[in-house]
Every structure is written in C-alpha cells, then in structure tokens.
Amino acid sequence: MVQSNYDILGVKSSASDREIREAFRKLILDHHSDRGGDEDIVKKIIQAYEDLKIGKTYPDTDDEKLKKSRVYSGDSEEERRKRNLVLSGDVAREMKIAEEWASLLNSSDQAGSKLFGSKELGEVEFERKKSGELFIKGRFWAGHFTYDGPIIMAGSITSPYFSLDEKNKTRITVKNGNFTLLDPLKNNFHIEHGVKIVAENGDVIVGNITGIKELLQDPQGRVGIYVTKEHFTEISAPKGKIVAGTARETVFLDGDTVVVNNLINNVKIRGRIITIFGNTVNYNVEIEIRKGGAIMFHDEGSGFALSDDATIKLENGKRFRLRELKTSNMVGFGKEITYEYLDSIGKKSRGTGFKIGFKLFK
C-alpha cells in the first residue's frame, strides 16, 4: 500500500497546517544525524512536508520521477535553454527544502550537513555550523533561499534568467550576518545572469559580477525586429558594505559602503561611501552618492579610462560627468570627493558664474 504524505508525517488527513508543521519538526529532530537518523528517511519527510504545503497528497510515483528526470540533450544554445527550463523548477524546489532544513537546525541551534539536488541537477552541500554559520559548497543556480545567519559559500552563483517563473530565479537573502564568497578571485567564483543577493543587516563580499542582456524577438511579431531585455545582477547591503571585483554587463550594487574594482558597461552603483579601484569606468556607468557621503578613485598608476556617459549623481538629482572631474585632477590617487563639495560646486555654477573645471548638467 502506498503511503500518503500524511502517513509519512504521522498525521490525519484532516490535520491543520500547524499540526503538520509541528509533526514535521518533531520527525526531523528525531531523525537528525546526531541521533543516528537515516538520510533517506529525512529526505522523505522533508519531501512529504513540501508536497503537503502545495496540496499534494501522495509522493511522486516512479513514472513521475522518471518523467521529471528527462532532459534535452545537445550542445546548441536553444537545447541548453530547454534543458535548463526543465531543470530549474526542480532545483528551485530542492533549494526550498534546503532552506526549511537549515531553518530547522538554526531554530534548534543544531549543527548538521546535507546534500541537496542530485547528480543530474547538480549537488549542493549545506552545512550548518554550531556557531550559526551556514556553509554552502557547490554551484547555486536556481531558486530562492533565505537564512537568518551568516552564509559562507564555495561556488559560483548563476540564475535561469530566461525563466518565466520568478520563483525559479536565484534570490539569496541573509537576514542577519554577512554573505561571503570564499576567496572568489583565487577560486574563480563569480556571480552572473540576474542573481539577486541581499544582506539585510550585514556585508556582502564577492568576486567578479556580471548581468546579461537578452535579445528577444519583437513582442508584436514584426519580422527582423528585436528588443533587448536587461537582467540586472543585483547586490544589496543597505546597512553594510559591498566588496566586489569587476562589475560588468548590467549590474546594480546598492550598499552603505561600496568597494569595487572596474565598472564596465551598464553598471549602476548607489552608496554613501564609494571606493573604486582599477583603471576602467566606462559605457553607461552611473554612480549615485548618498547625502553626507564621498567617493574615491584609486587607479593602478595609468589613470582611469572614462567614457563620456560615465556620471556621478547626487541624491538630490544633480549629475556630473566623470570625464570632467578627471580633467580637474579629481579622479585617481585616492582623492576624496565629498557630496557636499559637489553640491556646493553646482550651486556656485548656477549662481555667481564662478568658473569651475567641469560641468553640471541635468
């Protein structure tokens, strides 16, 4: 006789959401690895709970599991896209199970480790330390994940940007603590394709970041006409610091403090204290400084390559071309350019005709 998901959790089919949740938590703790629990049983319990949350009474049959495991083969871009569309939903569901598992260990202050995903989907190892840190090892490429504590990750992060289901896209939220990629430049860990990472009360420390622009056929069906859809990779630390490598190709960084290397092609930064290293800030770059803040440029000895459309914006809406700031010898060598200074220059330029070395424009 096939067990229902209610049977697996040991509750009646008339059980309330609260009764189901309490039964689930008790079973997970009873079968925890520290108590000699079985890995397969734990996974079965978690899957039953997730199924009941979406109203599914029985687990997948063998035929259903086989159907879900089928993927498209081939090397063309279209075939890879089809394959990822098939798999991203399954991966996203696995990440929700991982989130529930990590939350349970966190609430009971227990340590533990577990693999989620599969060889076909890609395995990701989650380990909750006794200190509260969550260590994630592997490539994270679909789904939403929230954790109330620091996350340290050893692996790259991407997202199925072309998915029509928002739940399948990669969104990682740290409620308290830092999000850190482990030695990202040395290990070549990167973030790409529309990923969104938020540290609500902490810092984000990552490596190189890229977004992506998708070329789509005209939605009105006009032959030979294409439109561009931007998928911004977004990093946010509203109360903390963002430390990143090079940001390129459709990226948005928003933090109290932002430290970043080069900025290339459609990059937006917002922060109070902003420090830019490297030698390149060009092609549709906008840097917004919050009131009371400042920006500093540290070049690598050869100066910064700046395009005409690279701008600094103040919180009050005033804008300045970076190239004009460079002409006035203000870009490079760690010189601090404060919000108040730029704001005062704007007032002088519109008032008494005071001459300045760069232009204010709207």
N, C-alpha and C positions, 0 to 999 in steps of 0.2 A: 504494500500500500504506500502510495506517495505521500510524504509528509507535506502539509501546508506550511506556509511561513509562520502561521500562528502556532502550529505544533512545534516547530523548531524553537520558538521563543517560549513555549510552555504557557501560552495564554489562550483564553477563549476567543472565538471569532467576534464576540461582542465587546472585547476589551477596548477601553478608551485609549486615546493617544498617550496619556500619562502612564497608564498601566503597561502599555507596550514598551515605552521608554524605560520605565523602572526595571522591567524584566530583562530588557536588553543590557542595561548597565550591570545588573547583577550577574548575568551569564558571562559577560566579558571579563569581569573581575574574577569570577570563579575559574575561568579557563585561561587566565593570564599565564604566560610562560614561566613566571617566577613561581607559580604554583603547580608546575608540571603540566600545563594545559597543552592541548593539541592544536597545532597551527591550522589544520584543515577545518577543525570544528569552529575555531574562532572566525575564520573566513566565512563559513556557512552561516554563523549567527549574524555577522555584520551584513551579509547579503540579504538575509531574510528581513532584517530591520529596514534596510534601504528599500527593499521591494514593497514592504507594507506602507512606507511613507508615501509611495506613489500609487497605492491601491492595488498592488499586485499580490494575489493570494498565494500563488504557488511559484516555486523556483523554476528557472528555465529547464526545459526538457533537454535531452541530449541533442535532439534535432535543432532546437532553438540555439543551443550553444554552438553547434556546427555552423548554423547559418550566420551567426554573429562573427564567427572566426574567418569567414570568407573575405578575401581582399582581392583587389585588382592587381595584376602583375604588369610588368613593363617598365620602360625607362623614360617614356615621354612625359612632359610636364602635365598633360591632361590626365594621364593614367596615375601619376603620383598624386594629383589633386583628388581624384576619385577615391584613391586608397585612403588618403588622409581624412576625407569626409566620412568614410565608413568607420574609421577607427577613432576619430576624435571624440565622438559621443561616448564610446566605451571607455576611453581614457578619462574623460571628464567624470564619468560615474565612479571610476576607481579612485579618483582624487577626492571625491566627496566622502567615500568610505574611509580613505586615509585621514581626512580631516576629522571625521567623527571619532576614529580610533585615537588620534593624537589628543583630541579634546578630552576624551575619557581619561587617558593617562594623566593629562595635565590637571584635571579636576580632582583626581585621587592622588596626585603627587607621586606617581609611579614611573619607573624607568622601563623601557622596553624597545624592541626593534622589530620591524616587519617589512616584508617586500609587498609592494602593490603593483598592479599591472600584470604583464605576462611576457614571455619571451617574444611573442608576436607583437604585443602592444608596446613593449619596452618596459623593463622593470625599473622601479624606483624604490630605493630603500629609505625608510623613515626610521629614525632612532631618537627617542625622547630620553634626554639625559636626566639624571636625578636633580641637576641644577635647574632644570626647566628649559634648557636649550633644546631645540629640535634640529637635528642634523639630517639633511636630505642629500642623498647621493644618487646621481643619475640625471638623465635628461628629462626636464619637465616640459611637456609640450602641449598640454590641453587641460582645461578645467579651472574651476575656482577653488582656492584654498585659503582658509583663514586660520590663524593660530595666535593665541594670547601668550606670547613669549618670544624670545629671540629665535631667529632662524639662521642657521649656517648651511650653505648649500655648496656642494661639489658637483657642478654640472652646468651645462648651458640651459637657457630657457628660451623657448620659442612659442608660437601660438598659431593655430589654424585660422589665420586672419580672414580667409575666404568663407568660413562657416557662416551660415545664416542664423545659427542658434547662438545667442550671446553667452549662454551657459557653457558652451564648449571652448570659448576663448580663454586664454590664460590670464587669470587675475589672482595675484597673491597679496594678501593683506596681513600685516603684522600689527596686532592691537597694541602690544607693549613690548619694547625692545627693538633691537637692530635687525635688519636683514643684511646678511653678508655673503658675498660670493668668495669662496676660499681661493686666495691667490689667483684672481681671474686672468691677469695678463700672463703670468707664468704658465698657467694651465690652459690658456686659450679658452676660458669660459666666457661666453658672450650672451647678450640679451637681444632679441630680434623680433621682427614681424608682428608688432602691435601688442606686445606684452604690457600689462599694467601691474606695477608693484607699488604698494603703499605701506609706509611705516608710520602709523598714526602718532606714535609717541617715541620715536627713535630715529636712527640714522639708516641710510642705505649706502652700502659700499659694494660697488660692482666694477666691471671692466668696460669693454667697448660695447656700445649700444647702437643698434640700427632699427629703423622702422622699415616701411615698404610702401611703395605706390603701386596700385593695381590698375592696369589698363583694361577697361571694360568696353564692350560694345555699347553703342548708344541705346539708352533705355527706350527711346522712341522707335527703335528699329531702323534708323537711317543707315544705309549701306556705306561702309568706309568711314563712318564717324565713330570716334571713340571718346570716352570720358575717363578721367583719372580719379580714382578713389584713394584717399590717403588713410593709411593705417598707422597712426602715431604710436610709437613705443613710449609709454609714459612712466616716469619715476617720480614719486611724491614722498616728501618728508616734511610736512608742514611745520613741525616743531623741532626738526633736527637738521642733519647735514646729509647732503648727497655727495659722494666721492665717486667719480666715474672716469673712464678712459676717454677715448674719442667718441663723440656723438655725431652720427651722420644719417642722412636719408630719412627725414621725418621722425623727429624725436622731440619730446617735451619733458623738461626737468623742472620741478617745482619744489623748492625747499627753503627753509630759513637761511641756510648756508649751502652754497653750491661750489664744488671744486671739480673742474673738468679739464680735459686736455683739449684737443682740437674740436672745432664746431664746423661741420661741413654739410651744406645742402638741406635747407628746410628744417632748421633746428630752432626751438624756442626755449628760453630759459627764464625762469622767474625766481627771484630770491632777494634777501636783504643784504647778505654779504656774498659776493660772487668773485671767485678767483679762476682765471683761465690761464692754463699753461700751453706750451706747444708753439706752433707757428702759423696756424691757419684758422681764420674765422671768415667764412665766405659762403655765398649763394643762399640768399634768403634766410639770414640769421637774425633773430630778434631777441635782445636781452632786456628784460624788464627788471629795474631796481625798485625795491620797495622803499617807502619813506624811511629816512634815517639810516639807510644802508650805504654801501660803497662797492666799487668794482676795481679789481687789479688784474693787470696782464703781465705774465712772466714769460717772455719769449725765450727761445733757445739760442739766442745770440745773433740770429739772422733777421730778427724782426718778424712781425706778423704779416701774412698775406691776407689782405682785406678786400672784399668786393664792395662795390658801390651800394648794394642793397643791404649790407650788414648794419644794423642800427641798435642804439640803446634807447630804451623807452623808460620814462619815469612813471611812477604810479599815478601821477596827476595827468598823464596823457602826453606830455612833451616828449619829442623824439630828437635824437642826434645821430648823424651819420658817423660811424666808427672811423671811416677814412679821414674825416675832418679832424677827429680827435687825434689821430696818428700824425697828421700834418702839424698839429700843435704840440707834438712830442709828449703826448699824454698816454700813449699806448706802449707798454713794454717796460721792462726793468722794475716791475713791481710797484709802479707808482699808483697811489690810491686816488681814485676819482670818486668823490662823495656825491650823494644825492643832492645835498644842499648846495654844493658848488655848481653842479649842472643846472639846478633850478634857478640859482641866482644869475647865472650867465644868460639864461633865457629871458629873465626879467630885464636885464640891462640891454640886451639886444633889441627888445621891443620898445624900450623906454627912451633913454637919452642918446641913443645912437652910439653907445660905447662899442668900439671896434673889438672884435674877437677873431680868433684864428679858425673858427669853424662855425657852421650854420645851424640855426634852429629851424626846424621845418615841421609842418603839420602833416 
